[in-house]
Amino acid sequence: MTGSAKVERSRIAELMEREEKRLEDATPKSFELYKRAAKSLPMGVSSSYQARDPYPLYFTHGKGSKIYSVDGLELSDFHNGFGCMVQGHAHPAIVEAIQKRCELGTQFALPTEDSIIVAETLAQNFKLPKWRFVNSGSEATMDAIRIARAVTGRDTIMKIFGSYHGHHDYVMVSLGIADWGDIGQRDNYKSVSYGKGIPQAVIDMTAAVPFNDAPMMEARIQHLIDEGRKPACVIMEAAMMNLGVVLPEPGYLEAVREITKKHGIVLIFDEVKTGICSAAGGAVERFGVVPDMVTLAKALAGGLPSGAIGASEEVMAVVESGKVYQVGTYSGNPLSMAAARASLEQVMTPDAYKHLNYLNDRLITECDAVCAKYDFPGYTVGISSKGCVNFASGKIVDYETFIKYQDFELCNLAWLYNINRGVIMAPGREEEWTLSVQHTDADIDKYVNAFDELIRDVTA
Ligand SMILES: Cc1ncc(COP(=O)(O)O)c(C=O)c1O
């Protein structure tokens, strides 16, 4: 599957130094802004995921497939706001919807018709009848877990080791490399906190299992049942993001569906990333497995804060009956709902998905061809607008193989190569690319050329 060219560590270090210097020379205004920002914003940013060593770049605007930095860089955007902007920046249909809504008032904390239309569309696309709206992915997963706990009367939850589901306490557990240390055995991973400030009692209530291993999931569920703490839910991404992209192996999702059904455990597909980006009906449509609940956010409202929880009648009955308070001042706010409606009705059309699939296929095929050209140990994975190159000598199927095979130094170097050649990727080795409906062949050419230069240079 992958090539055998040797990549010298000293060569990576040399290229890192060169590329860092090149970026520094090109971004003096960002450095100046950072010095000012650091006095009032920790790390100079509003979310630690926006921080960058030695300083973040600051941006002014975006249009179509491009974003523009204060330093005058024009960048083809493959970051796309961590996957929020599959519609591309300032899409005319979304701009128009937002402008019209602004003039009619933006927040009442009372329902508008757009929320009904968006709910009806999502119900059809995701095959789940009942929806509630929130304002972020974290809110969506937090409320979904509470609902699952209320439905089952249980406290413990199960997730996939290495999966990110937002920044609330329940799921900031067994997450990532920062805490990779003694995590225990694969059949009984320890619950490890992701950062400080999370109560031990909450950490202990979250059990993690490996992705793509249904027998291991069932064994762990049995183990938890034996301990008297059967899980309320399994929360997972059907295709795992945040490790690049890891697709489910054939039969895995079907097996998970069967296991959770058999044990009366609520199955939640967290589609905050896969949701609108991989198909109109997200992973549910792509893989044909219907969970009990779905969570959405990111691309739902074309760049406005939003999120959604979809569920079966049976599950949502605890909300319907008033037993669970699923609430929020800004939930279903008119501005996000207007943008979501415009996105669903006018932007994310069948033709838009055809265009995304076409561009993604090109990107995948051509990056694979670059690997083959230089006999480089790497390969691509993709799904509709999303994808990644794995700098890996073996196949990544879960977090353990991600840690074992991924070349993290090369991931960091690739980010620098991209930005210095007019392409911005999400910061961090775990991130996949997201294309937008406004990307063109020229954006793909730019990415492939930058990738070719990188692989040529590291294998030289
Ligand atoms: C799969 C998944 N779920 C939930 C979240 C949390 O979303 P938000 O950052 O909007 O709270 C993310 C964010 O990256 C995510 O990737």
The ligand as an SDF file (V2000), in Angstrom:
LIG
                    3D

 16 16  0  0  0  0  0  0  0  0999 V2000
  -16.9980   15.2730   16.1000 C   0  0  0  0  0  0  0  0  0  0  0  0
  -17.1040   16.5360   16.8860 C   0  0  0  0  0  0  0  0  0  0  0  0
  -18.0580   16.6530   17.8330 N   0  0  0  0  0  0  0  0  0  0  0  0
  -18.1900   17.7810   18.5540 C   0  0  0  0  0  0  0  0  0  0  0  0
  -17.3680   18.8550   18.3620 C   0  0  0  0  0  0  0  0  0  0  0  0
  -17.5340   20.0960   19.1660 C   0  0  0  0  0  0  0  0  0  0  0  0
  -18.0320   21.1220   18.3950 O   0  0  0  0  0  0  0  0  0  0  0  0
  -17.8910   22.6510   18.8700 P   0  0  0  0  0  0  0  0  0  0  0  0
  -16.4550   23.0040   18.7510 O   0  0  0  0  0  0  0  0  0  0  0  0
  -18.7940   23.4000   17.9410 O   0  0  0  0  0  0  0  0  0  0  0  0
  -18.3640   22.7170   20.2770 O   0  0  0  0  0  0  0  0  0  0  0  0
  -16.3580   18.7760   17.3820 C   0  0  0  0  0  0  0  0  0  0  0  0
  -15.4390   19.9080   17.1540 C   0  0  0  0  0  0  0  0  0  0  0  0
  -14.4400   19.8040   16.4880 O   0  0  0  0  0  0  0  0  0  0  0  0
  -16.2160   17.5870   16.6330 C   0  0  0  0  0  0  0  0  0  0  0  0
  -15.2630   17.4530   15.6980 O   0  0  0  0  0  0  0  0  0  0  0  0
  1  2  1  0
  2  3  1  0
  2 15  2  0
  3  4  2  0
  4  5  1  0
  5  6  1  0
  5 12  2  0
  6  7  1  0
  7  8  1  0
  8  9  2  0
  8 10  1  0
  8 11  1  0
 12 13  1  0
 12 15  1  0
 13 14  2  0
 15 16  1  0
M  END
$$$$
